[in-house]
Amino acid sequence: MNRKKIILSLSMAATLLFAAGCTNNSTDNTSSSSSETTEKTTASSTVESIDLNALDLPQLSSEVADNEDLIEMVTNKGTIKIKLFPEIAPKAVENFITHAKDGYYDGVTFHRVIKDFMIQGGDPKGNGTGGESIWGEGFETEISNRLYNIRGALSMARTQDPNSNGSQFFIVQNSDDMHDGLLKDDYPQAIIDAYKNGGYPSLDGGYTVFGQVIEGMDVVDAIANVETDSSDKPTEDVKIEKINILQEAK
């Protein structure tokens, strides 16, 4: 694939996700938590004083640290284990864990599936227009230079409003080599290497990454390969049967 086609593909992917409104709830507050801490900055605007290659990058380890949560997402296609990062994306993790404990996601489908891109779920309506946060309104996007949309990343879905995160989420499934063109000044070398195994760097800086699949990517791939209609909805329901909390951060 030539460079022009790659750029077009990434642009289309980002547009698709923006268009798939994750919730009808949003706020008028346009401020972002990214301005409150030097850690919460996009990779493309990292301040010069930060050595990106010295950062701890928790997605790259399959071990679950004491400060991380571990959940088990049981679907009718198999089980996916995901670790969550409450210290880096506290609101997204609190929202997801609380919903999981309350059974909010039980029986909810993956309503939007795009092979070689991502699988999206978390909408009780099952059509991409529903769902809400535990606070009853949208919350802000949390961006960190320690978390990226590599293959297996768990991220929040939202509308074009950065304060519209609700209950919907997606798991990045693409397995193509996406490292070409990533600048060492913008990305840690280890993340550039990780993108050789797949992901969607065009989503970095726009969506809250708050978890990483550590077991069950074969299940994610199986879901991504199901038959879908013209709206990217699986022709047969792919359901989350239950989300079990296996470890909570200390």
C-alpha atoms as one frame of an Amber mdcrd trajectory, in Angstrom:
protein
   0.000   0.000   0.000   1.514   3.381  -0.944   1.776   6.293   1.460  -1.172
   8.193  -0.055  -3.475   5.216   0.434  -2.284   4.729   4.006  -3.030   8.342
   4.912  -6.462   8.108   3.271  -7.225   4.905   5.155  -6.295   6.447   8.501
  -8.341   9.556   7.791 -11.387   7.481   6.904 -10.994   5.394  10.056 -10.894
   8.457  12.287 -13.926   9.932  10.527 -15.860   6.699  10.922 -15.293   6.626
  14.641 -16.264  10.264  15.071 -19.439   9.641  13.090 -20.478   6.708  15.263
 -21.845   8.848  18.069 -21.179   6.981  21.293 -23.792   8.775  23.342 -26.549
  11.348  23.207 -25.203  12.931  26.381 -22.700  15.770  26.140 -21.805  18.903
  28.043 -21.269  22.492  27.005 -17.980  22.576  28.845 -15.247  22.540  26.207
 -12.331  22.453  28.647 -10.157  19.334  28.640  -8.219  17.656  31.400  -5.269
  17.540  29.008  -4.380  21.074  30.075  -4.266  20.153  33.758  -1.180  17.953
  33.715   1.954  17.677  31.617   1.401  13.943  31.356  -1.956  14.385  29.617
  -0.711  15.687  26.298  -0.965  14.344  22.794   2.055  12.631  21.325   2.250
  15.305  18.632   2.510  18.145  21.177   4.754  16.566  23.796   6.818  19.226
  25.541  10.523  19.093  24.788  11.490  18.463  28.410   9.887  14.997  28.387
  12.055  12.081  27.332   9.447   9.877  25.663  11.741   6.868  25.717  12.022
   7.113  29.508   8.264   6.845  30.054   6.663   3.778  31.598   4.479   2.217
  28.883   2.146  -0.212  30.680   0.421  -1.473  27.526   3.591  -3.238  26.455
   3.625  -5.648  29.401   1.238  -8.559  29.843   1.878  -8.485  33.586  -0.788
  -6.837  35.749   0.718  -4.387  38.241  -0.731  -3.599  41.667  -1.888  -0.200
  40.401  -3.860  -1.737  37.520  -7.276  -3.403  37.288  -7.883  -6.701  35.509
 -11.218  -7.605  33.979 -12.551 -10.606  32.115 -14.998  -9.851  29.318 -17.036
 -12.966  28.633 -18.643 -12.915  25.167 -20.525 -15.495  23.154 -17.382 -15.755
  21.000 -14.995 -16.357  23.891 -13.284 -14.570  26.777 -11.069 -11.479  26.607
  -8.831 -10.407  29.499  -8.034  -6.711  29.693  -5.962  -4.715  32.137  -7.035
  -1.152  32.940  -5.007   1.906  33.905  -6.810   3.862  36.669  -3.831   6.085
  37.481  -3.568   7.338  33.892  -7.229   7.418  32.806  -9.085   7.554  36.151
 -12.508   8.698  34.950 -12.717   6.247  32.064 -11.671   3.351  34.296 -14.015
   4.312  37.144 -16.862   4.618  34.654 -16.146   1.246  33.042 -15.549  -0.657
  36.293 -18.698   0.764  37.929 -20.812  -0.087  34.891 -19.315  -3.591  34.863
 -20.083  -4.149  38.557 -23.631  -2.916  38.060 -24.202  -5.337  35.175 -24.707
  -2.440  32.758 -22.849  -4.251  29.980 -24.438  -7.672  30.539 -26.160  -8.749
  27.336 -24.994  -5.671  25.409 -23.801  -6.292  21.845 -20.824  -5.252  19.796
 -23.010  -3.144  17.554 -20.313  -1.901  15.194 -17.583  -4.118  13.779 -15.069
  -3.128  11.116 -12.501  -5.750  10.204  -8.905  -4.459  10.250 -10.027  -1.489
  12.355 -11.918  -2.098  15.607 -14.898  -3.663  17.394 -17.234  -1.288  19.244
 -19.741  -1.985  22.017 -21.185  -0.650  25.243 -24.482   0.754  23.932 -27.574
  -0.729  25.637 -29.649   0.341  22.617 -27.401  -1.670  20.335 -27.408   0.894
  17.540 -24.655   3.353  18.489 -26.945   6.135  19.727 -27.373   5.158  23.369
 -25.567   4.720  26.632 -24.446   7.117  29.315 -21.703   7.515  31.871 -22.144
   6.699  35.560 -22.476  10.445  36.130 -25.416  10.755  33.741 -23.568  13.099
  31.408 -20.586  13.014  29.098 -17.117  13.339  30.549 -13.858  14.631  29.153
 -11.321  12.790  27.038  -8.208  11.773  28.975  -5.037  11.810  26.873  -1.659
  10.509  27.990   1.703  10.148  26.272   1.974   6.751  28.001  -1.033   5.170
  26.225  -1.619   4.623  22.496  -4.092   3.007  20.090  -1.905  -0.001  19.385
  -3.446  -3.378  18.539  -5.511  -4.546  21.514  -5.998  -1.089  23.032  -9.309
  -0.476  24.827 -10.491   3.081  24.186 -13.559   5.232  24.778 -15.818   5.965
  21.812 -17.332   9.432  21.583 -18.825  12.041  19.271 -16.862  15.001  17.945
 -17.348  16.640  21.349 -14.296  15.713  23.483 -16.544  15.852  26.563 -19.017
  13.269  25.272 -17.548  10.036  26.617 -20.381   7.865  27.911 -20.554   4.072
  28.064 -19.372   3.042  24.614 -15.881   1.715  23.978 -13.880   0.036  21.240
 -11.010  -2.434  21.008  -8.446  -1.748  18.279  -8.135  -4.873  16.113  -6.043
  -3.911  13.081  -2.944  -6.094  12.680  -1.252  -4.304   9.770   2.192  -2.729
  10.168   1.423   0.927  10.948   4.841   2.168  12.083   5.829   3.777   8.786
   5.907   7.550   9.036   5.778   7.762  12.854   8.338  10.282  14.087  10.750
   9.473  16.893  10.213  13.003  18.229   6.498  12.263  18.634   6.470   8.634
  19.780   8.535   6.473  22.111  10.592   4.013  20.060   8.910   1.096  21.838
   5.494   2.315  20.655   6.753   2.749  17.097   7.891  -0.866  17.303   4.519
  -1.912  18.753   2.728  -0.343  15.793   4.556  -2.847  13.568   2.086  -5.369
  14.985  -0.981  -3.240  14.276  -3.081  -0.421  15.644  -4.324   2.975  14.503
  -1.971   5.864  15.338  -4.342   8.318  13.647  -6.590   7.939  16.720  -3.858
   8.956  19.174  -4.570  12.211  20.940  -8.282  12.040  20.162  -9.633   9.150
  22.217  -9.107   7.953  25.771  -7.053   4.772  25.857  -7.736   3.168  29.237
  -6.946  -0.524  28.858  -5.080  -3.191  26.924  -6.021  -6.737  25.954  -3.511
  -9.163  27.476  -5.291 -12.403  26.594  -7.934 -13.245  24.010  -6.933 -11.243
  20.926  -7.966 -14.331  18.972 -11.480 -13.656  20.258 -11.254 -10.005  19.209
 -10.143 -11.161  15.750 -13.009 -13.663  15.588 -15.498 -10.889  16.377 -13.888
  -8.636  13.770 -14.371 -11.353  11.171 -18.115 -11.845  11.637 -20.483 -10.997
   8.807 -21.849  -7.450   8.983 -24.467  -5.408   7.150 -24.004  -2.114   5.315
 -24.013  -0.268   8.652 -21.181  -2.419  10.060 -23.605  -4.147  12.429 -23.080
  -7.917  12.827 -25.853  -9.879  11.131 -25.912 -12.164  14.178 -25.578 -10.654
  17.649 -22.161 -10.745  19.277 -22.904 -10.244  22.966 -21.052  -9.437  26.136
 -22.465 -12.000  28.523 -20.744 -10.641  31.623 -17.720  -8.651  32.750 -15.914
 -10.098  35.767 -13.550  -8.013  37.893 -10.508 -10.200  38.580  -8.314  -7.568
  40.256  -8.798  -4.018  41.473  -5.923  -1.594  41.780  -4.419  -1.167  45.238
